[in-house]
Amino acid sequence: MKKNALSKLSLLLIFPLSFLLVNKIQANSLRNNIRVVALTSLTADMINTISKDALVGVPGSSILKQNKDFASIPIVSSGRMPPDLEKILSLKPDLVVGAKGFHDRSLSKLSSLGINTLSTTISSLEDLDNLNKKLSSKLSKRPKSIQNILKSCYSRKENSRKNLVVLVSSKPILSPNKESWAGNLISFFKLNNLTSEITNKTEFRGYVNLSSEWLLDSQPENIIVIKTPGSDIAQYQSINIWNKLEAVKNNKVYIFDYYGLINAGGIKAINKACQKLSSI
């Protein structure tokens, strides 16, 4: 009887201790669950790839709206309007991630209110790899290999220095140089971007103005035209020397989406752009 009484007493002592231990583990787990608001579609996509339960706020991007992973996450911005700071604060984030140059004022204000912020600049796959590692560290996760995330980019074929020109618009004729995300991605595929070294002042960093005369004189083997949201591909056919270009005559004109090549946008968009670059 004495032995049974001791056993019951031991169980009574062990149970509350176990209960307290479980509660402590759960509390630590909740504290380690970082709450993140992403202000760009690319950073939202990267964060979601690293940790499915970290995002508490995303931008109102058309790319994210097409992805069911983001359907139930509150939207904190719309179009090119500044993010809604009151809404962001109501989400009680531990970290807000935005784009350098575009979200500077919002990030500065949030930082002054005691919220950790991260300003990002993505102009190359190396930048994206570094961001992947930095975000993984902040979320206390082991970084996934960027080669596995962007398989289409890292399983590329050599393109034997084929030359090309990318046209982003027709009036004015805009093209990316080596300082842009597009220019870096093209170079990564060993393609020769004829506007890579051109520098002239435009309102868009990493992009240069071309004349129709320059296009005619350069005669690129391949031309990439960009389908921007709300635009018509036929705009490029309005360039006065369009039908005199050898790439046009030889059916070497490739249509790319804006997201992926011009604006990195998201993982799926980048992989699609890489697949198309491999086909040139």
Secondary structure as the mmCIF struct_conf table of DSSP 4:
data_model
#
loop_
_struct_conf.conf_type_id
_struct_conf.id
_struct_conf.beg_label_comp_id
_struct_conf.beg_label_asym_id
_struct_conf.beg_label_seq_id
_struct_conf.end_label_comp_id
_struct_conf.end_label_asym_id
_struct_conf.end_label_seq_id
HELX_RH_AL_P HELX_RH_AL_P1 LYS A 2 ASN A 32
BEND BEND1 ASN A 33 ASN A 33
STRN STRN1 VAL A 36 ALA A 38
BEND BEND2 LEU A 39 THR A 40
HELX_RH_AL_P HELX_RH_AL_P2 SER A 41 ILE A 50
TURN_TY1_P TURN_TY1_P1 LYS A 52 ASP A 53
STRN STRN2 LEU A 55 GLY A 60
HELX_RH_AL_P HELX_RH_AL_P3 SER A 62 LYS A 65
TURN_TY1_P TURN_TY1_P2 GLN A 66 GLN A 66
HELX_RH_3T_P HELX_RH_3T_P1 LYS A 68 PHE A 70
TURN_TY1_P TURN_TY1_P3 ALA A 71 SER A 72
BEND BEND3 ILE A 73 ILE A 73
HELX_LH_PP_P HELX_LH_PP_P1 PRO A 74 PRO A 74
STRN STRN3 ILE A 75 SER A 78
TURN_TY1_P TURN_TY1_P4 GLY A 79 ARG A 80
BEND BEND4 MET A 81 MET A 81
HELX_LH_PP_P HELX_LH_PP_P2 PRO A 82 PRO A 83
HELX_RH_AL_P HELX_RH_AL_P4 LEU A 85 SER A 90
TURN_TY1_P TURN_TY1_P5 LEU A 91 LEU A 91
BEND BEND5 ASP A 94 ASP A 94
STRN STRN4 LEU A 95 ALA A 99
TURN_TY1_P TURN_TY1_P6 LYS A 100 PHE A 102
BEND BEND6 HIS A 103 HIS A 103
HELX_RH_AL_P HELX_RH_AL_P5 ASP A 104 SER A 112
TURN_TY1_P TURN_TY1_P7 LEU A 113 GLY A 114
STRN STRN5 ASN A 116 THR A 120
BEND BEND7 SER A 123 SER A 124
HELX_RH_AL_P HELX_RH_AL_P6 LEU A 125 LYS A 138
TURN_TY1_P TURN_TY1_P8 LEU A 139 SER A 140
HELX_LH_PP_P HELX_LH_PP_P3 ARG A 142 SER A 145
HELX_RH_AL_P HELX_RH_AL_P7 ILE A 146 ILE A 149
TURN_TY1_P TURN_TY1_P9 LEU A 150 LEU A 150
HELX_RH_AL_P HELX_RH_AL_P8 LYS A 151 TYR A 154
TURN_TY1_P TURN_TY1_P10 SER A 155 SER A 155
HELX_LH_PP_P HELX_LH_PP_P4 ARG A 156 GLU A 158
TURN_TY1_P TURN_TY1_P11 SER A 160 ARG A 161
STRN STRN6 ASN A 163 LEU A 167
BEND BEND8 VAL A 168 VAL A 168
STRN STRN7 SER A 169 SER A 170
TURN_TY1_P TURN_TY1_P12 LYS A 171 PRO A 172
STRN STRN8 ILE A 173 PRO A 176
TURN_TY1_P TURN_TY1_P13 LYS A 178 GLU A 179
BEND BEND9 SER A 180 SER A 180
HELX_RH_AL_P HELX_RH_AL_P9 TRP A 181 PHE A 188
TURN_TY1_P TURN_TY1_P14 PHE A 189 LYS A 190
STRN STRN9 ASN A 192 ASN A 193
TURN_TY1_P TURN_TY1_P15 LEU A 194 GLU A 197
BEND BEND10 GLU A 203 PHE A 204
TURN_TY1_P TURN_TY1_P16 ARG A 205 GLY A 206
STRN STRN10 TYR A 207 LEU A 210
HELX_RH_AL_P HELX_RH_AL_P10 SER A 212 SER A 218
BEND BEND11 GLU A 221 GLU A 221
STRN STRN11 ASN A 222 LYS A 227
TURN_TY1_P TURN_TY1_P17 PRO A 229 GLY A 230
HELX_RH_3T_P HELX_RH_3T_P2 ILE A 233 SER A 238
BEND BEND12 ILE A 239 ILE A 239
TURN_TY1_P TURN_TY1_P18 ASN A 240 ILE A 241
HELX_RH_3T_P HELX_RH_3T_P3 TRP A 242 LYS A 244
HELX_RH_AL_P HELX_RH_AL_P11 GLU A 246 LYS A 249
TURN_TY1_P TURN_TY1_P19 ASN A 250 ASN A 251
STRN STRN12 VAL A 253 ASP A 257
HELX_RH_AL_P HELX_RH_AL_P12 TYR A 258 LEU A 261
TURN_TY1_P TURN_TY1_P20 ILE A 262 ILE A 262
STRN STRN13 ASN A 263 ASN A 263
HELX_RH_AL_P HELX_RH_AL_P13 ILE A 267 SER A 278
TURN_TY1_P TURN_TY1_P21 SER A 279 SER A 279
#
